[in-house]
Amino acid sequence: MPASGSAQPRDPFFPNSGSSAYDVSHYDVSIRYAPPAGSEARGTIVAATVIRARAAHDLDRFSLDLAGLRVTNVKVDGTKAGIEQRGAKLVITPATRVGSGEVFTTDVRYRGAPGTITDPDNSQEGWFQTKSGGAVALGEPVGTAAWVPCNNSLTDKATFDFSLDVPRRAGGETMVAVANGRLSGHGTHGNRSNWNWSMRQPMAPYLATVAIGDLRLLRGKVTGAPPLSRVIPSWTAVDRDLYRSRTGLVRRGIRALPEIIRFEERLYGPYPFDTVGTTIIEGGAYALETQTRPTYPEPPSRNLLVHELAHQWFGDSVGLRTWPNIWLNEGFATFSEWIYRERHGGPSVRAVFDELRSRPAGDPFWTPPPGHPGSPKNLFAGSVYVRGAMTLEALRIRVGDRDFFRILRRWAITNRYGNVTTKQFIAFAERQSQRRLGPLFDRWLYRRGRV
């Protein structure tokens, strides 16, 4: 029989991740980082995370997701609690039962050399060492548990504060540490420095990030699209070596950021967060839409910038309820690339759509259907991205530009900071367009093989 408080939301792809026993409102993450020394393969952390949450029902015990690190102490509401580490789960028994509806705090102290988590498709995410002796954290889909004890659930969004303590490098230079949100404080103490970042809008744990290393931190401002023309502070962190060796590419990317934000605001409504930026750091395995500050392992192309910034609306602000709905993230971001190229002298989205649709029935491009990837091994299949984007173009052809862009804009605004499903999107599109669209979505999202 499961322990009281250990009920899971049972995501079909990651059924052991997260808990529905409580709802987190805030994480306060403090990390003291030590680079690899001597023969050590990885840097180490000494860390504390304080979690504020509300109990969904009486809790005799509850669990957090944490993998590969040693927990040294846990307190619940200031009193020492019992702990047991079971694989990637930290099971906590408070000294006193937490009552249903009560707000409680959990203070977790832990240490070790963070590593990575291997997914069913054999890809890895979590905490990666970088060439400069630093690190970068990338969490999609469940890798944040490699460095933060968390409720690693898509639907339990929370605000975050990060306090990152890092050493000086040889020669007196201090390492730079960035995370999500805005820089709220920075100071030096002895041979170390502290960087404080604050993410004030709710964020799913997988979108949290930290980057530590020999970075150049560039601050700027982005002016949004009229009529609001909101001024959004921007921070971009770039590997110093990359900045020196590929200065032109880095600068072009930084200059493109305001124009892309304005373009996407005109399509999808106001940018959903209060800061924006980029992290470019060697050592990360892949690009990711980490909230407010997408992360790239090398200077990104304009198309990739468009893709990851579109995720700030579709994926970050409007999140998924479960991972099988991921086309709502990747199909929308891929379509954003296509419409950006169409509006900037490239091929029309319809031309791209027609060319792709001409591919033969046996082409693996068609499988799996994007609305039903089938297993977590197919979570990032090409068809999820491309057939997902084609689904949106098929919708655009069916309802016309006016209704189509109204659907996307209102979808982003109506569901801001929420979690959604494909079923909800279909119903929303039908209401907005006053058309029966079920057969169209069934064909494009669920039919196996060529559409």
C-alpha positions, 0 to 999 in steps of 0.5 A, a space after each residue: 500500500 502506498 505511503 500516505 502522501 505519496 500519490 502520483 499524478 501518473 503521467 503516462 510517460 513518467 509515472 514515477 515522477 512528481 506527486 499530487 499530495 501537495 502543491 508547491 508555491 515556491 522554491 528557494 535554491 541555494 548552491 555552493 559550487 566547487 569545480 573539479 579538482 585533481 582527478 575528480 571528474 565532476 564538480 561538487 555542490 553543497 546545497 539547500 532547497 527550501 520548499 513552500 507547499 500546501 498539502 492536498 490531504 493529510 500527510 504522514 509522509 510525502 516524497 520529493 524527486 531527487 537523484 544521485 545526491 546525498 541528503 544530510 538533513 531535512 526539516 519540516 516547519 523547522 523540526 527535523 524529519 525522518 528521511 529515506 532515499 529510495 532511488 530517485 525519491 526522497 521520502 520524508 516523514 515529518 515529526 507531526 502530521 501535516 493537515 489537509 490544506 496546511 501550508 508547510 515548508 520543507 528545508 532539504 540539505 544535500 551535497 554531492 557531484 550532480 550528474 545526469 539522468 538517462 531517458 528511455 530514448 537514451 538521451 541525457 539531461 540533468 547537470 553537465 560539466 563544461 569545458 571551463 570547469 563550470 556546469 550547466 543544468 538542463 532538465 527536459 523532461 525530468 532532469 531537474 531532479 539531478 540537482 534540486 529536490 522538487 515535485 517534478 511534475 508538469 502541473 505543479 508550477 512554482 516561483 523560484 529564487 536562486 542563490 549561487 555561490 561560486 569561486 574565483 578562477 586562477 588570476 582573480 577572475 570570479 566565475 559567473 553564475 546565471 539562472 532563470 529570471 532577473 538578477 536580484 543581487 550580486 556580491 563578492 566575499 573573500 575569494 568567492 562571489 554570490 549571484 541571486 536570480 529570481 523567477 517571479 512567474 510560475 515555472 515547471 521544474 523541468 524549465 529551471 536552469 543554472 549555468 556556471 563558468 567563465 562567462 561574459 554577462 551582457 545586460 540590455 533591454 528589449 522593447 516589445 511590440 506596440 501598443 504596449 511597447 513594454 521594456 523588458 530587461 535582458 541578460 545574456 551569458 556567453 562563454 568567454 572563449 565562444 565570445 572571442 572566437 565567434 563574436 560576430 555570430 554571438 552579436 548577431 544573435 543578441 541583436 536579433 532577440 528584440 526583433 524576434 520578441 516583437 514579431 512573436 508578440 504581434 502573433 501571440 500576444 504580450 511576452 509572458 515573463 518580466 525578463 528575457 535573455 540567452 545562455 550560450 555555454 559549451 558543454 550543454 548537450 542540447 538547446 532548451 527553452 529554459 524559462 526566460 533564458 533559453 540555453 544553447 551549446 553554441 551560438 544559435 541560428 536565427 531559426 533556433 532563436 525563433 523556435 526557443 523563444 516561441 516556447 516562452 509562450 507555448 511550453 513555458 507559459 502555456 504548459 502541458 498537463 502530460 508529456 504525450 501532448 508535447 506537440 502543443 510545445 514542439 509543433 507550435 515552436 516549429 510552426 513559428 520558425 516557418 511563419 517567421 521565414 515566410 514573413 522575412 522573404 523565405 518560402 511560404 508555410 504553405 509551400 513547406 507544407 505542400 513539399 512535406 506532404 508529398 513525401 511517400 507513405 513509407 517515409 519514416 517522417 510520418 511516424 509516430 502520429 504527433 498527438 499519440 507518440 506512443 512511448 517516451 522513446 518517441 517524445 522528441 521524434 521528428 514527426 512530433 515537431 514537423 507533423 505537429 507544425 503541419 497540423 497547425 498549417 492544415 488548421 490555418 488552411 481550413 479556417 483562414 488567417 484571421 481566425 487562425 491567428 486569433 486562435 493562437 493568440 487567445 489560446 496563449 493569453 487565456 491559458 497563460 501560466 496554466 497547463 493544457 491538453 490537445 483535447 482542450 486545444 481542439 475544443 478551443 479552436 472549434 469555439 473560436 472558429 465556429 467550425 467542426 474541426 474534430 476530423 481535421 485534428 483526428 487525421 493530422 494528429 492521430 492517423 498512422 502513416 501518411 496523411 
